[in-house]
Amino acid sequence: MMIMNPSEIFQAVLIGTAVGDSLGLPREGLSRRRSRKMWGSAPLRHRLFFGRGMISDDTEHTCMAAQALIVSGGEPRRFARSLSWRLRWWLGGLPAGVGSATLRSIIKLWIGFPPAHSGVFSAGNGPAMRAAILGVYSAVAKGDEKSLRDLVRSSTRLTHTDPTAEQGALAVAIAARLASENGIPSPTAIEMLDAIVSRIESPELLKRLLIARDHLLRQSSCEIFADELGLQRGVSGYVLHAVPVAIYCWLRWPGDFRSALESAILLGGDTDSVGAIVGALAAISVGTPEIPTEWRNGIIEWPRSTAWMDRLGQRLAVSISNPNRENTRALGLFWPGIGVRNLVFLAVVVLHAVRRLLPPY
């Protein structure tokens, strides 16, 4: 693992999330078989819009969490308040894709529910997809494990109240923290997984992570592990499916960003969210320079461009190093551009929906 300064590690998790999200987006919701028939197997390339990629809510939520960390200094209640307002205005921009639980929760926020009571009972992977940045923040800020758990709880309960969703998000956050502190392959993938397992309390999640451990020892392919979980047609957005698969793909290919991400996306299903989680964890382990250049440069986004994400990572690092909390405002966005961008994105999504009606089947 390369030695990274705080700015570089924050930039890695943001760009890794964006790359995994954008590569997985064209295949979202397709079965493993149909995904490969339509878009092919490895090596992957951007296929959303004339050979280029765009991000979805997975990356947007991660960026909003980073902005909330800047203004809150990592204090859980302030973090939740800041993130709740960002979610409100994000929904106001009419994004093309919003999970059911997240949508209902944000509506509750607009009605007047406080962040601690806005979540709905759901075990979707929404909190997990924005959890890696929390683990990295905890590592860089040298916070204790309790503070990380509090941040994960605040982030999760904004939208999801099922304890399983919180445990899934915690597993991703812990994985990100361990990767930030130790990297891979030292300690080994098995040791990293054992460290995650030791902190998980959900029996169902624990059961699946222990299955992952057995397959890691046998060096099983990611497909074989997914099949063991009954995910032959694709990985669903259920946290007990998405999180174990994402962690397995990351640990199955230690230090190999391309193989980890491709193995995850080729499983089909909720490919953008699983890809975003794997991309984040793998990027933390290897650093942004190890992300294939064509994948990084192939993302066409505005105003949340990859250059903007790099500046966001720098701003987040500065906010930690500044004990007096001066000049640590969140990095702004050109908000009038959000609506225009979302209209373009919606048009692209509709075109893809029409394309899926056509062969090959």
Solvent accessible surface area in square Angstrom, and as a share of the most:
residue,aa,sasa,rsa
1,M,92,0.41
2,M,74,0.33
3,I,164,0.83
4,M,30,0.13
5,N,77,0.39
6,P,62,0.39
7,S,28,0.18
8,E,66,0.29
9,I,10,0.05
10,F,0,0.00
11,Q,24,0.11
12,A,0,0.00
13,V,0,0.00
14,L,0,0.00
15,I,4,0.02
16,G,0,0.00
17,T,2,0.01
18,A,0,0.00
19,V,0,0.00
20,G,0,0.00
21,D,0,0.00
22,S,0,0.00
23,L,6,0.03
24,G,0,0.00
25,L,16,0.08
26,P,4,0.02
27,R,7,0.03
28,E,67,0.30
29,G,60,0.58
30,L,13,0.06
31,S,21,0.14
32,R,30,0.11
33,R,151,0.55
34,R,38,0.14
35,S,0,0.00
36,R,75,0.27
37,K,100,0.42
38,M,19,0.08
39,W,33,0.12
40,G,27,0.26
41,S,58,0.37
42,A,54,0.42
43,P,105,0.66
44,L,9,0.04
45,R,135,0.49
46,H,8,0.04
47,R,68,0.25
48,L,10,0.05
49,F,70,0.29
50,F,184,0.77
51,G,38,0.37
52,R,97,0.35
53,G,0,0.00
54,M,10,0.05
55,I,1,0.00
56,S,10,0.07
57,D,28,0.14
58,D,0,0.00
59,T,0,0.00
60,E,7,0.03
61,H,1,0.00
62,T,2,0.01
63,C,0,0.00
64,M,2,0.01
65,A,0,0.00
66,A,0,0.00
67,Q,5,0.02
68,A,0,0.00
69,L,0,0.00
70,I,0,0.00
71,V,41,0.24
72,S,2,0.02
73,G,33,0.32
74,G,13,0.13
75,E,73,0.33
76,P,33,0.21
77,R,186,0.68
78,R,111,0.41
79,F,0,0.00
80,A,11,0.09
81,R,123,0.45
82,S,18,0.11
83,L,0,0.00
84,S,1,0.01
85,W,126,0.44
86,R,46,0.17
87,L,0,0.00
88,R,18,0.07
89,W,144,0.51
90,W,5,0.02
91,L,27,0.14
92,G,51,0.49
93,G,16,0.15
94,L,145,0.72
95,P,19,0.12
96,A,40,0.31
97,G,41,0.39
98,V,43,0.25
99,G,39,0.38
100,S,75,0.48
101,A,7,0.06
102,T,7,0.04
103,L,67,0.33
104,R,114,0.42
105,S,0,0.00
106,I,0,0.00
107,I,80,0.41
108,K,48,0.20
109,L,2,0.01
110,W,110,0.39
111,I,126,0.64
112,G,57,0.55
113,F,83,0.35
114,P,68,0.43
115,P,28,0.17
116,A,76,0.59
117,H,121,0.54
118,S,0,0.00
119,G,7,0.07
120,V,20,0.11
121,F,150,0.62
122,S,23,0.15
123,A,16,0.12
124,G,20,0.19
125,N,13,0.07
126,G,9,0.09
127,P,1,0.01
128,A,1,0.01
129,M,13,0.06
130,R,0,0.00
131,A,1,0.00
132,A,6,0.05
133,I,0,0.00
134,L,1,0.00
135,G,0,0.00
136,V,0,0.00
137,Y,15,0.06
138,S,4,0.03
139,A,12,0.09
140,V,31,0.18
141,A,41,0.32
142,K,175,0.74
143,G,21,0.20
144,D,89,0.46
145,E,55,0.25
146,K,141,0.60
147,S,43,0.28
148,L,1,0.01
149,R,56,0.20
150,D,33,0.17
151,L,6,0.03
152,V,1,0.01
153,R,86,0.31
154,S,23,0.15
155,S,2,0.01
156,T,1,0.00
157,R,107,0.39
158,L,1,0.00
159,T,0,0.00
160,H,5,0.02
161,T,59,0.34
162,D,19,0.10
163,P,90,0.57
164,T,26,0.15
165,A,0,0.00
166,E,21,0.09
167,Q,21,0.09
168,G,0,0.00
169,A,1,0.01
170,L,5,0.02
171,A,0,0.00
172,V,0,0.00
173,A,0,0.00
174,I,4,0.02
175,A,0,0.00
176,A,0,0.00
177,R,45,0.17
178,L,17,0.09
179,A,0,0.00
180,S,18,0.12
181,E,92,0.41
182,N,65,0.33
183,G,0,0.00
184,I,3,0.02
185,P,86,0.54
186,S,86,0.55
187,P,42,0.26
188,T,70,0.41
189,A,17,0.13
190,I,34,0.17
191,E,90,0.41
192,M,2,0.01
193,L,0,0.00
194,D,51,0.26
195,A,26,0.20
196,I,0,0.00
197,V,24,0.14
198,S,85,0.55
199,R,72,0.26
200,I,11,0.06
201,E,123,0.55
202,S,12,0.08
203,P,104,0.65
204,E,81,0.36
205,L,0,0.00
206,L,50,0.25
207,K,117,0.49
208,R,43,0.16
209,L,0,0.00
210,L,86,0.43
211,I,41,0.21
212,A,0,0.00
213,R,71,0.26
214,D,65,0.34
215,H,4,0.02
216,L,5,0.03
217,L,107,0.53
218,R,147,0.54
219,Q,102,0.46
220,S,11,0.07
221,S,49,0.32
222,C,6,0.04
223,E,58,0.26
224,I,92,0.47
225,F,1,0.00
226,A,0,0.00
227,D,50,0.26
228,E,98,0.44
229,L,27,0.14
230,G,50,0.48
231,L,10,0.05
232,Q,99,0.44
233,R,185,0.68
234,G,13,0.12
235,V,1,0.01
236,S,45,0.29
237,G,30,0.29
238,Y,88,0.34
239,V,1,0.00
240,L,6,0.03
241,H,39,0.17
242,A,0,0.00
243,V,0,0.00
244,P,0,0.00
245,V,1,0.00
246,A,0,0.00
247,I,0,0.00
248,Y,1,0.00
249,C,0,0.00
250,W,3,0.01
251,L,2,0.01
252,R,39,0.14
253,W,93,0.33
254,P,57,0.36
255,G,42,0.40
256,D,56,0.29
257,F,6,0.02
258,R,75,0.27
259,S,28,0.18
260,A,0,0.00
261,L,0,0.00
262,E,15,0.07
263,S,23,0.15
264,A,1,0.01
265,I,0,0.00
266,L,16,0.08
267,L,1,0.00
268,G,1,0.01
269,G,12,0.12
270,D,23,0.12
271,T,1,0.00
272,D,5,0.02
273,S,8,0.05
274,V,2,0.01
275,G,0,0.00
276,A,1,0.01
277,I,3,0.02
278,V,0,0.00
279,G,0,0.00
280,A,2,0.01
281,L,0,0.00
282,A,4,0.03
283,A,0,0.00
284,I,0,0.00
285,S,2,0.01
286,V,12,0.07
287,G,0,0.00
288,T,24,0.14
289,P,89,0.56
290,E,108,0.48
291,I,1,0.01
292,P,20,0.13
293,T,72,0.42
294,E,96,0.43
295,W,1,0.00
296,R,60,0.22
297,N,96,0.49
298,G,8,0.08
299,I,15,0.07
300,I,57,0.29
301,E,20,0.09
302,W,128,0.45
303,P,12,0.08
304,R,9,0.03
305,S,30,0.19
306,T,35,0.21
307,A,56,0.43
308,W,8,0.03
309,M,0,0.00
310,D,50,0.26
311,R,120,0.44
312,L,0,0.00
313,G,0,0.00
314,Q,85,0.38
315,R,73,0.27
316,L,0,0.00
317,A,9,0.07
318,V,76,0.44
319,S,3,0.02
320,I,46,0.23
321,S,86,0.55
322,N,32,0.16
323,P,116,0.73
324,N,108,0.56
325,R,87,0.32
326,E,103,0.46
327,N,137,0.70
328,T,11,0.06
329,R,195,0.71
330,A,22,0.17
331,L,21,0.10
332,G,55,0.53
333,L,19,0.10
334,F,117,0.49
335,W,108,0.38
336,P,95,0.60
337,G,1,0.01
338,I,8,0.04
339,G,33,0.32
340,V,90,0.52
341,R,20,0.07
342,N,9,0.04
343,L,123,0.61
344,V,74,0.42
345,F,9,0.04
346,L,82,0.41
347,A,56,0.43
348,V,5,0.03
349,V,54,0.31
350,V,77,0.44
351,L,116,0.58
352,H,23,0.10
353,A,56,0.43
354,V,80,0.46
355,R,75,0.27
356,R,63,0.23
357,L,127,0.63
358,L,95,0.47
359,P,82,0.52
360,P,50,0.32
361,Y,131,0.50
